[in-house]
Amino acid sequence: MRDEHAAIDTNPQLIRNGLERRWDVEDINSIGWKDVEIKKTSEGYDIRATYKVEQPFIANVFLLAKFDKSVTIKQ
């Protein structure tokens, strides 16, 4: 994603469209493209995704995965 948008003059809507397309193809349902923070900075755009996924494992035991990732798209 970072390399794809660093090569073009991008904006938050193009970034969200790219995320939506990619997540549709890869069948990602844990997080939506609307849940991603996109902030304009002096270097370009900072993109941050944070979420938790809880899934039943065995009986009353659940697995919890936490995700927190940030990237910068330089312009």
KAQUIBEL-V83083 format. One record per helix or strand of 3 or more residues. SS is the DSSP state (helix for helix, strand for strand). FROM is the first residue (numbers start at 0). LEN is the number of residues. If there is no record, write none. Layout:
BEGIN
ss=[SS | SS]
from=[FROM | FROM]
len=[LEN | LEN]
END
This chain:
BEGIN
ss=[helix | helix | helix | strand | strand | strand]
from=[1 | 11 | 32 | 36 | 43 | 60]
len=[5 | 14 | 3 | 4 | 15 | 14]
END
